[in-house]
Amino acid sequence: MSANNKEVYVTQEGLQKIQEELDFLKSVRRTEIARRIREAKEAGDIMENAGYDEAKNEQAFVEGRILQLEQMVRNAVLIGEQVRHDHVELGHYVTVREQNTNELERYLIVGSAEAAPGDGRISNESPLGKALMNRREGEHVTVKTPGGTLQFEIVKIE
């Protein structure tokens, strides 16, 4: 599968957010930028018009983002509540305990498009996410990080 056809694992909520951003960029931002470009052209010499250059750069960014979001929607694979919770899969909540601590951390395993580690949403492609995938409660996983190697115990899968 080429990079352009890479599956994007998202929850229904994540797909909705992607679609909302796409709709906003297409219906609102495109129109705003086109207006700014038109106004800058009407102002005169576009060769030395900073407003024109800025609007054209913004247009390029927005069009690139639209293409990226359209590709994500095309390649979206919905993840959600699985019936089985005997091993870690996309869409599962996983509670882990770092070795030598009693602190528990709970993560939702999502695709990279929805990852937000500060909000407890880790990608299946992250070091911890990769280590947890297809593992079972009670198993220990080792994760290599820039700060060293960490070990976690899988306490609960939901």
C-alpha positions as CSV (number, residue, x, y, z in Angstrom):
1,M,0.0,0.0,0.0
2,S,1.5,3.4,-1.0
3,A,1.8,6.3,1.4
4,N,-1.1,7.9,-0.4
5,N,-3.3,4.9,0.4
6,K,-2.1,4.4,4.0
7,E,-5.0,3.4,6.2
8,V,-5.9,6.1,8.8
9,Y,-7.4,4.5,11.9
10,V,-9.9,6.9,13.5
11,T,-12.9,6.8,15.8
12,Q,-16.3,8.0,14.6
13,E,-15.6,11.2,16.6
14,G,-12.2,11.6,15.0
15,L,-13.6,11.2,11.5
16,Q,-16.3,13.8,12.3
17,K,-13.6,16.3,13.4
18,I,-11.6,15.7,10.3
19,Q,-14.7,16.2,8.1
20,E,-15.6,19.4,10.0
21,E,-12.2,20.8,9.5
22,L,-12.3,19.9,5.8
23,D,-15.7,21.5,5.4
24,F,-14.6,24.6,7.1
25,L,-11.5,24.9,5.0
26,K,-13.4,24.4,1.8
27,S,-16.4,26.6,2.5
28,V,-15.0,29.4,4.7
29,R,-11.2,29.6,4.4
30,R,-11.0,29.2,0.6
31,T,-13.5,32.0,0.2
32,E,-11.7,34.3,2.6
33,I,-8.3,33.7,1.0
34,A,-9.7,34.2,-2.5
35,R,-11.2,37.6,-1.4
36,R,-7.9,38.7,0.1
37,I,-6.0,37.8,-3.1
38,R,-8.6,39.6,-5.2
39,E,-8.3,42.7,-2.9
40,A,-4.5,42.6,-3.1
41,K,-4.6,42.4,-6.9
42,E,-7.0,45.4,-7.0
43,A,-4.6,47.3,-4.8
44,G,-2.0,47.5,-7.6
45,D,1.4,46.0,-8.3
46,I,1.4,42.4,-6.9
47,M,5.2,42.1,-7.3
48,E,5.7,44.2,-4.2
49,N,2.5,43.5,-2.4
50,A,3.1,41.7,1.0
51,G,-0.6,41.1,1.5
52,Y,-0.8,39.3,-1.9
53,D,2.3,37.2,-1.1
54,E,0.9,36.3,2.4
55,A,-2.5,35.4,0.9
56,K,-0.9,33.2,-1.8
57,N,1.2,31.4,0.9
58,E,-1.8,30.8,3.0
59,Q,-3.7,29.6,0.0
60,A,-1.0,27.0,-0.7
61,F,-1.1,25.9,2.9
62,V,-4.9,25.5,3.0
63,E,-5.0,23.7,-0.3
64,G,-2.3,21.3,1.0
65,R,-4.3,20.7,4.2
66,I,-7.5,20.1,2.2
67,L,-5.7,17.4,0.1
68,Q,-4.3,15.8,3.3
69,L,-7.7,15.8,5.0
70,E,-9.5,14.4,1.8
71,Q,-6.9,11.6,1.7
72,M,-7.5,10.9,5.4
73,V,-11.3,10.7,4.8
74,R,-10.8,8.4,1.8
75,N,-8.5,6.1,3.7
76,A,-10.3,6.2,7.0
77,V,-10.9,2.9,8.8
78,L,-13.3,3.3,11.7
79,I,-12.3,1.9,15.0
80,G,-14.5,1.6,18.0
81,E,-15.9,-0.6,20.6
82,Q,-14.8,-4.1,20.0
83,V,-16.6,-7.0,21.7
84,R,-13.4,-8.8,22.7
85,H,-11.2,-7.2,25.4
86,D,-8.8,-10.1,25.9
87,H,-6.0,-8.3,24.0
88,V,-5.2,-4.7,23.1
89,E,-6.6,-3.4,19.9
90,L,-7.3,0.0,18.4
91,G,-10.2,1.6,20.2
92,H,-9.5,-0.1,23.5
93,Y,-8.7,1.7,26.7
94,V,-5.6,0.2,28.4
95,T,-4.6,0.8,32.0
96,V,-0.8,0.3,32.6
97,R,1.5,0.6,35.6
98,E,5.1,1.6,35.0
99,Q,7.6,-0.7,36.7
100,N,8.6,0.3,40.2
101,T,5.6,2.7,40.6
102,N,2.1,2.3,41.9
103,E,0.8,4.9,39.5
104,L,-1.7,3.8,37.0
105,E,-2.1,5.5,33.6
106,R,-5.1,4.9,31.3
107,Y,-4.8,5.4,27.5
108,L,-7.1,5.1,24.6
109,I,-5.3,3.4,21.6
110,V,-6.1,5.4,18.5
111,G,-4.6,5.9,15.0
112,S,-2.0,8.6,14.6
113,A,-4.5,11.1,13.2
114,E,-6.2,11.3,16.6
115,A,-3.2,10.9,18.9
116,A,-3.1,13.4,21.8
117,P,-0.9,12.0,24.6
118,G,-1.7,14.8,26.9
119,D,-5.4,13.8,26.7
120,G,-4.7,10.1,27.2
121,R,-5.0,9.2,23.5
122,I,-1.9,7.4,22.2
123,S,-1.2,6.2,18.7
124,N,-0.9,2.6,17.8
125,E,2.3,3.7,16.0
126,S,3.9,5.3,19.1
127,P,6.5,3.3,21.0
128,L,4.1,2.5,23.9
129,G,1.2,1.9,21.5
130,K,3.2,-0.5,19.4
131,A,4.4,-2.4,22.5
132,L,0.8,-2.7,23.8
133,M,-0.9,-3.9,20.6
134,N,-2.2,-7.5,20.8
135,R,-0.9,-8.0,24.3
136,R,-3.0,-9.3,27.2
137,E,-3.8,-8.2,30.8
138,G,-0.9,-9.1,33.1
139,E,1.7,-9.0,30.4
140,H,4.8,-6.8,30.7
141,V,6.0,-4.6,27.8
142,T,9.3,-2.9,27.3
143,V,9.4,0.5,25.6
144,K,12.6,2.3,24.4
145,T,12.4,6.1,24.8
146,P,14.9,8.8,24.3
147,G,15.2,8.9,28.2
148,G,15.9,5.2,28.4
149,T,14.0,1.9,28.5
150,L,10.7,1.7,30.4
151,Q,8.7,-1.3,31.4
152,F,5.0,-1.4,31.9
153,E,2.5,-4.0,33.1
154,I,-0.9,-4.1,31.4
155,V,-3.4,-3.9,34.3
156,K,-6.7,-3.7,32.5
157,I,-8.1,-3.7,28.9
158,E,-11.5,-2.1,28.3
